[in-house]
């Protein structure tokens, strides 16, 4: 799926109000009694940014910046809406192109001499490949680096750095360690949200036994076009964090231990206790092999029909539920933290996008500067009335987030007690993280390959240099 659009301009009054790049909201998100759990939220009617911050880039009226991304509908609408303050302020038009196949196509476009001005890169590993293999991404301008130094924790800047050079500012941030469920189904059945990994396994077994095959405890899907497999890598990464621990996780993605280290194989097998058990999956969608062909966007929908009970997916899955679905503790669906082995632990899988530029025209640098600022983060929050988006930018005002679930995600990102680790497949070389790892997940389900066989194949694909 590919969509292309030019960002719409909102007829808002824009004025230079000071020397700092500060977003002033003249109408904030109108949430439901302080919570907004109903997913309705509100939309900022108008907001202003300090246009003086862009004076150094010269006259930008009538210029166009092209953006290539994997952020498709429905989030594409809020993404382009978040560009409107910049467009109004500078006169620049953003030409937005989104495709689920962007990861696979961006290198082809670079080689063909047809790169976008800016790509929103979903993996640091992809950034590393574009820098090392193609020398394609330009170092970030000083204004962008200053924004990141001010607004982000050092590790986020490090994810956008390759061989000591800072290339790409972080954009949005995701919390991936969530399990979606139906609060009403749990209440009617008398089930409690599990707080440890063993409690999660016990609940899974209880649901399977109590329903005698009528429904399944879990539903899952990893089909995503050219990017098929990635939702399954999230499962594995979360389980590695819980069974092997953060230190082993770090050694794994950096290849200090082999991909098929026994601790990693054990983690695959632990995930397989759920995902490869025909009594546990794939509610409303088919057998174990159907996980390979079920689209990740729709894989949680059987919860709404009562055909499955749980679906592990990131915070951004909130944007994938059908229109009218209420995301709330007492709504149609909600999510709980994927538990660790003990309640004292809180390992959390996180991810996010990064802004890579392939041209250095003034209008491109100006847009990079905007995207790296707290202003953009707050504009994005204000433009996302249904929720499903957060950022680890320190300048994000959590009160602008539309739902209590988004605020919970932001809380986890900001909590010093959270042991966060970035998505491992995103940190691995692209030939592994977005190739053999993704494909290995598909083979694990579709062909019932063993954890040992799949991880050994992936290990053998690791670049030798």
C-alpha positions as CSV (number, residue, x, y, z in Angstrom):
1,X,0.0,0.0,0.0
2,X,1.4,3.4,-1.0
3,X,-0.2,6.7,-0.3
4,X,0.9,10.1,-1.5
5,X,-0.4,13.5,-0.3
6,X,0.6,17.0,0.2
7,X,0.0,18.2,3.7
8,X,-3.1,20.3,4.1
9,X,-2.7,23.8,5.4
10,X,-4.7,25.0,8.3
11,X,-6.0,28.6,8.3
12,X,-4.4,29.5,11.6
13,X,-2.9,32.7,12.7
14,X,0.9,32.5,12.8
15,X,3.1,35.0,14.4
16,X,6.7,35.4,15.5
17,X,6.5,35.5,19.3
18,X,10.1,35.2,20.5
19,X,13.6,33.9,19.9
20,X,13.0,30.4,21.1
21,X,11.3,27.7,19.0
22,X,8.3,27.4,21.4
23,X,4.9,25.9,20.5
24,X,2.0,27.9,21.9
25,X,-1.3,26.0,21.8
26,X,-4.3,28.3,21.5
27,X,-6.7,25.4,21.7
28,X,-5.7,22.2,23.5
29,X,-6.9,18.7,23.2
30,X,-10.4,18.4,24.8
31,X,-10.4,15.1,26.6
32,X,-13.2,13.4,28.4
33,X,-13.1,14.5,32.0
34,X,-9.3,14.5,32.1
35,X,-8.9,11.0,30.8
36,X,-10.0,10.8,27.2
37,X,-10.1,7.0,27.4
38,X,-13.0,6.9,25.0
39,X,-10.5,7.6,22.2
40,X,-12.4,10.7,21.2
41,X,-10.1,13.4,22.6
42,X,-10.0,16.7,20.8
43,X,-8.2,18.5,18.1
44,X,-6.2,21.7,18.4
45,X,-8.1,24.3,16.5
46,X,-5.1,26.5,16.0
47,X,-1.6,26.8,17.3
48,X,1.4,29.0,16.7
49,X,5.1,28.5,16.4
50,X,7.8,31.1,16.4
51,X,8.5,31.7,12.7
52,X,11.6,33.7,13.6
53,X,13.3,30.4,14.3
54,X,13.3,29.8,10.5
55,X,14.6,33.1,9.3
56,X,18.1,31.8,9.0
57,X,17.0,29.4,6.3
58,X,15.9,32.3,4.0
59,X,12.8,32.7,2.0
60,X,11.1,29.3,1.8
61,X,7.8,30.3,0.3
62,X,6.8,27.9,-2.5
63,X,9.4,25.3,-1.8
64,X,8.6,21.6,-1.5
65,X,10.1,18.9,0.7
66,X,9.5,15.2,-0.1
67,X,9.1,12.7,2.8
68,X,9.1,8.9,2.4
69,X,7.8,6.8,5.3
70,X,6.2,3.6,6.4
71,X,3.5,5.6,8.3
72,X,0.4,4.8,6.3
73,X,-3.3,5.4,7.1
74,X,-4.8,5.9,9.6
75,X,-1.8,7.5,11.3
76,X,-0.7,9.3,8.1
77,X,-3.6,11.8,8.6
78,X,-2.3,12.9,12.0
79,X,1.3,12.8,10.8
80,X,0.6,15.2,7.9
81,X,-1.6,17.4,10.2
82,X,1.4,17.8,12.5
83,X,3.3,19.4,9.6
84,X,0.7,22.2,9.2
85,X,2.3,24.7,11.7
86,X,5.6,24.4,9.8
87,X,3.9,24.8,6.4
88,X,1.9,27.8,7.6
89,X,4.9,29.4,9.1
90,X,7.4,28.9,6.2
91,X,5.3,28.5,3.1
92,X,6.9,25.1,2.4
93,X,4.7,22.3,1.1
94,X,5.4,18.8,2.4
95,X,5.0,16.1,-0.3
96,X,4.2,13.0,1.8
97,X,4.6,9.5,0.4
98,X,3.9,6.4,2.6
99,X,4.4,2.7,1.9
100,X,4.6,-0.4,4.0
101,X,7.4,-1.5,1.6
102,X,9.5,1.6,2.3
103,X,12.3,-0.4,4.2
104,X,12.7,-2.6,1.2
105,X,12.5,0.1,-1.4
106,X,14.5,3.0,0.0
107,X,17.9,1.4,-0.9
108,X,16.6,0.8,-4.5
109,X,15.7,4.5,-4.8
110,X,19.0,5.6,-3.4
111,X,20.9,3.5,-5.9
112,X,18.7,4.8,-8.8
113,X,19.5,8.4,-7.8
114,X,15.9,9.1,-6.8
115,X,16.0,9.4,-3.0
116,X,13.4,11.5,-1.1
117,X,14.6,14.6,0.6
118,X,13.8,13.0,4.0
119,X,13.0,9.4,5.0
120,X,11.5,8.5,8.3
121,X,13.6,5.5,9.1
122,X,12.0,2.9,11.4
123,X,15.3,1.1,12.2
124,X,18.7,2.3,13.3
125,X,20.0,-0.8,11.4
126,X,18.5,0.6,8.2
127,X,20.2,4.0,8.9
128,X,23.5,2.2,9.4
129,X,23.1,0.4,6.1
130,X,22.2,3.5,4.2
131,X,25.3,5.3,5.7
132,X,27.9,2.5,5.4
133,X,26.8,0.7,2.3
134,X,25.6,3.7,0.2
135,X,27.0,6.8,1.8
136,X,23.6,8.3,1.2
137,X,22.4,10.0,4.4
138,X,23.8,13.4,5.3
139,X,25.0,14.3,8.8
140,X,22.4,16.2,10.8
141,X,22.6,20.0,10.7
142,X,23.8,21.7,13.9
143,X,20.3,23.0,14.7
144,X,19.0,19.5,14.7
145,X,21.8,18.2,16.9
146,X,21.2,21.0,19.4
147,X,17.5,20.1,19.6
148,X,18.3,16.5,20.2
149,X,20.9,17.3,22.9
150,X,18.3,19.4,24.7
151,X,15.3,17.2,24.3
152,X,16.4,13.6,24.3
153,X,18.3,11.1,26.6
154,X,21.8,10.4,25.3
155,X,21.0,6.8,24.2
156,X,18.3,8.1,21.8
157,X,20.9,10.3,20.1
158,X,23.3,7.3,20.0
159,X,20.7,5.3,18.0
160,X,20.9,8.0,15.3
161,X,24.7,8.0,15.3
162,X,26.8,5.9,13.0
163,X,30.6,5.5,13.4
164,X,30.8,8.6,15.6
165,X,28.8,10.9,13.3
166,X,25.3,12.0,14.2
167,X,22.9,11.6,11.3
168,X,19.3,11.2,12.4
169,X,17.1,12.8,15.1
170,X,14.6,10.6,16.8
171,X,11.0,11.2,16.1
172,X,8.2,9.2,17.8
173,X,8.7,6.6,20.4
174,X,6.9,3.3,21.0
175,X,6.4,1.1,24.0
176,X,6.1,-2.5,22.6
177,X,5.6,-4.6,25.7
178,X,1.8,-4.6,25.8
179,X,-0.9,-7.2,25.6
180,X,-4.3,-6.1,24.2
181,X,-7.5,-7.7,25.7
182,X,-11.2,-7.2,26.2
183,X,-11.8,-5.9,29.8
184,X,-15.4,-7.1,29.6
185,X,-14.5,-10.6,28.6
186,X,-12.0,-10.8,31.4
187,X,-14.5,-9.5,33.9
188,X,-17.3,-11.8,32.8
189,X,-15.0,-14.8,33.0
190,X,-13.5,-13.7,36.4
191,X,-9.9,-13.5,35.0
192,X,-7.4,-11.1,36.5
193,X,-4.7,-9.3,34.5
194,X,-1.5,-11.4,35.1
195,X,1.4,-9.8,36.9
196,X,4.2,-12.4,36.2
197,X,5.2,-14.5,33.2
198,X,4.0,-17.7,35.0
199,X,0.7,-16.1,35.7
200,X,0.4,-15.3,32.0
201,X,1.1,-18.9,31.1
202,X,-1.4,-20.1,33.7
203,X,-4.1,-17.8,32.4
204,X,-3.4,-19.0,28.8
205,X,-3.8,-22.6,29.9
206,X,-7.0,-21.8,31.9
207,X,-8.6,-20.0,28.9
208,X,-7.8,-22.9,26.6
209,X,-9.2,-25.5,29.0
210,X,-12.3,-23.5,30.0
211,X,-13.4,-22.8,26.4
212,X,-12.7,-26.3,25.1
213,X,-11.5,-25.0,21.8
214,X,-14.4,-22.7,21.1
215,X,-12.1,-19.7,21.3
216,X,-8.3,-19.4,21.6
217,X,-6.4,-17.5,24.2
218,X,-4.2,-15.7,21.6
219,X,-4.4,-14.3,18.2
220,X,-1.4,-13.1,16.2
221,X,-0.3,-12.1,12.7
222,X,3.0,-11.2,11.1
223,X,2.1,-10.4,7.5
224,X,3.1,-6.9,6.5
225,X,3.9,-6.9,2.8
226,X,7.6,-6.7,2.1
227,X,8.1,-6.2,5.8
228,X,6.4,-9.4,6.8
229,X,7.7,-11.0,9.9
230,X,8.5,-8.0,12.0
231,X,5.7,-8.4,14.5
232,X,7.1,-11.8,15.4
233,X,10.5,-10.4,16.1
234,X,8.9,-8.2,18.7
235,X,7.6,-11.3,20.4
236,X,11.1,-12.9,20.5
237,X,12.8,-9.7,21.7
238,X,10.3,-9.3,24.5
239,X,10.8,-12.9,25.6
240,X,14.6,-12.6,25.4
241,X,14.4,-9.6,27.8
242,X,12.3,-11.7,30.2
243,X,14.1,-15.0,30.1
244,X,17.7,-14.1,29.4
245,X,17.8,-10.5,30.7
246,X,18.9,-7.1,29.4
247,X,22.7,-7.9,29.5
248,X,22.3,-11.0,27.3
249,X,19.9,-9.0,25.1
250,X,22.7,-6.4,24.5
251,X,25.2,-9.1,23.7
252,X,22.7,-10.7,21.3
253,X,21.9,-7.7,19.1
254,X,25.5,-6.6,19.1
255,X,26.6,-10.1,18.1
256,X,28.9,-10.5,21.1
257,X,27.1,-13.9,21.4
258,X,25.8,-15.7,18.3
259,X,22.2,-15.4,17.2
260,X,21.7,-19.1,18.0
261,X,23.2,-18.9,21.5
262,X,21.4,-21.5,23.7
263,X,19.9,-18.6,25.8
264,X,18.3,-17.2,22.6
265,X,17.1,-20.6,21.4
266,X,15.5,-21.1,24.8
267,X,13.7,-17.7,24.4
268,X,12.4,-18.8,21.0
269,X,11.1,-22.0,22.6
270,X,9.5,-20.0,25.4
271,X,7.7,-17.8,22.9
272,X,6.7,-21.0,21.0
273,X,5.0,-22.4,24.1
274,X,2.3,-19.9,23.3
275,X,2.7,-19.1,19.6
276,X,3.2,-22.7,18.3
277,X,0.7,-24.4,20.5
278,X,-2.4,-25.1,18.4
279,X,-4.6,-25.1,21.5
280,X,-3.5,-21.5,22.2
281,X,-3.6,-19.9,18.7
282,X,-4.8,-18.5,16.3
283,X,-8.3,-17.4,17.5
284,X,-10.6,-16.6,14.6
285,X,-7.8,-16.7,12.1
286,X,-6.7,-20.4,11.7
287,X,-4.0,-22.7,13.0
288,X,-0.4,-21.9,13.9
289,X,0.6,-21.6,10.2
290,X,-2.0,-18.8,9.8
291,X,0.1,-16.5,11.9
292,X,2.4,-16.2,8.9
293,X,-0.3,-15.0,6.6
294,X,-2.6,-13.0,8.9
295,X,-2.0,-9.2,8.6
296,X,-0.6,-7.6,11.7
297,X,-3.0,-4.7,11.3
298,X,-6.1,-6.9,11.6
299,X,-4.7,-9.7,13.8
300,X,-6.2,-8.3,17.0
301,X,-9.7,-7.9,15.6
302,X,-10.9,-11.4,16.7
303,X,-10.9,-10.0,20.3
304,X,-13.8,-7.8,19.3
305,X,-15.7,-10.9,18.1
306,X,-14.9,-13.0,21.1
307,X,-12.8,-15.4,19.1
308,X,-9.6,-14.7,21.0
309,X,-8.6,-13.2,24.3
310,X,-5.2,-11.6,24.0
311,X,-3.0,-10.0,21.3
312,X,0.6,-8.9,22.0
313,X,1.2,-5.6,20.2
314,X,2.8,-2.2,20.8
315,X,1.1,1.0,22.0
316,X,0.6,2.2,18.4
317,X,-1.8,-0.7,17.8
318,X,-4.3,1.6,19.4
319,X,-4.6,3.3,16.0
320,X,-5.3,0.0,14.2
321,X,-8.6,-0.9,15.9
322,X,-11.7,-0.3,13.7
323,X,-13.4,3.0,13.9
324,X,-15.6,3.3,16.8
325,X,-13.7,0.9,19.0
326,X,-13.4,2.2,22.6
327,X,-9.8,1.9,24.0
328,X,-10.3,2.2,27.8
329,X,-10.0,0.2,31.0
330,X,-13.7,-0.3,30.8
331,X,-14.0,-0.1,27.0
332,X,-14.0,-2.5,24.1
333,X,-10.3,-3.1,24.4
334,X,-7.4,-2.1,26.5
335,X,-3.8,-3.3,27.1
336,X,-1.7,-4.5,30.0
337,X,2.1,-4.6,30.4
338,X,3.5,-7.9,29.2
339,X,4.7,-9.3,32.5
340,X,8.2,-10.2,33.5
341,X,9.3,-13.2,35.5
342,X,8.8,-11.3,38.8
343,X,6.9,-8.1,39.7
344,X,10.2,-6.6,40.7
345,X,11.3,-6.5,37.1
346,X,10.1,-4.2,34.4
347,X,12.0,-4.9,31.1
348,X,10.4,-2.9,28.3
349,X,10.9,-3.2,24.6
350,X,10.9,0.2,22.9
351,X,11.3,1.5,19.4
352,X,10.9,4.7,17.3
353,X,11.6,6.4,14.0
354,X,14.6,8.5,12.9
355,X,14.8,11.4,10.5
356,X,17.4,10.8,7.7
357,X,18.0,13.5,5.1
358,X,19.4,12.9,1.6
359,X,19.5,16.5,0.4
360,X,20.7,19.6,2.2
361,X,18.6,22.4,0.7
362,X,17.6,25.1,3.2
363,X,13.9,24.0,3.2
364,X,15.0,20.5,4.0
365,X,17.2,21.6,6.9
366,X,14.4,23.8,8.2
367,X,12.0,20.8,8.2
368,X,14.5,18.6,9.9
369,X,14.9,21.3,12.6
370,X,11.1,21.3,13.1
371,X,10.8,17.6,13.3
372,X,13.6,17.4,15.9
373,X,11.9,19.9,18.2
374,X,9.6,19.6,21.1
375,X,7.3,21.8,19.1
376,X,6.7,19.1,16.6
377,X,6.1,16.5,19.4
378,X,3.5,18.7,20.9
379,X,1.9,19.5,17.5
380,X,1.7,15.8,16.8
381,X,0.1,15.1,20.2
382,X,-2.4,17.9,19.6
383,X,-3.2,16.6,16.1
384,X,-3.8,13.0,17.4
385,X,-7.2,13.2,19.1
386,X,-7.8,9.5,19.0
387,X,-4.5,8.6,20.7
388,X,-2.0,5.9,19.9
389,X,1.1,8.0,19.7
390,X,3.8,9.1,22.2
391,X,7.4,10.4,22.2
392,X,10.3,10.3,24.6
393,X,11.1,13.9,23.8
394,X,11.5,15.6,27.2
395,X,9.6,18.7,26.0
396,X,6.5,16.7,25.3
397,X,3.6,18.0,27.4
398,X,1.8,14.8,28.5
399,X,-1.4,16.7,29.1
400,X,-1.7,17.0,25.3
401,X,-1.8,13.3,24.9
402,X,-5.4,12.3,24.1
403,X,-5.9,9.2,26.2
404,X,-4.9,7.8,29.5
405,X,-3.3,4.9,27.6
406,X,-1.0,7.3,25.8
407,X,-0.2,8.9,29.1
408,X,0.6,5.5,30.5
409,X,3.0,4.8,27.6
410,X,4.7,8.2,28.1
411,X,5.0,7.4,31.8
412,X,6.7,4.2,31.1
413,X,9.1,5.9,28.7
414,X,10.0,8.6,31.3
415,X,10.1,6.2,34.3
416,X,13.7,5.8,35.5
417,X,12.8,2.4,36.9
418,X,12.0,1.0,33.5
419,X,14.7,-1.1,32.0
420,X,14.2,-0.2,28.4
421,X,15.9,-1.8,25.4
422,X,15.5,-0.7,21.8
423,X,14.0,-3.2,19.3
424,X,16.9,-5.6,18.6
425,X,16.0,-6.2,15.0
426,X,16.2,-2.5,14.4
427,X,19.7,-2.4,15.8
428,X,21.1,-5.4,14.0
429,X,22.6,-5.1,10.5
430,X,19.7,-4.7,8.0
431,X,20.7,-7.9,6.3
432,X,19.8,-9.7,9.5
433,X,17.3,-7.5,11.4
434,X,15.0,-6.7,8.5
435,X,15.8,-9.7,6.3
436,X,16.8,-13.1,7.7
437,X,15.2,-12.4,11.2
438,X,11.9,-11.4,9.5
439,X,12.1,-14.3,7.1
440,X,13.0,-16.7,9.9
441,X,9.9,-15.8,11.8
442,X,7.8,-16.6,8.8
443,X,9.5,-20.0,8.3
444,X,9.1,-20.7,12.0
445,X,5.3,-20.5,11.6
446,X,4.6,-21.4,8.0
447,X,7.0,-24.4,7.7
448,X,7.1,-25.3,11.4
449,X,10.9,-25.0,11.5
450,X,12.5,-25.5,14.9
451,X,13.9,-22.7,16.9
452,X,17.4,-24.2,16.6
453,X,17.2,-24.4,12.8
454,X,15.8,-20.9,12.4
455,X,18.3,-19.2,14.7
456,X,21.2,-21.1,13.1
457,X,20.1,-20.0,9.6
458,X,20.0,-16.4,10.9
459,X,23.4,-16.7,12.6
460,X,24.9,-17.9,9.3
461,X,23.6,-14.8,7.6
462,X,25.4,-12.4,9.9
463,X,27.8,-10.2,8.0
464,X,31.4,-11.3,8.4
465,X,33.0,-7.9,8.5
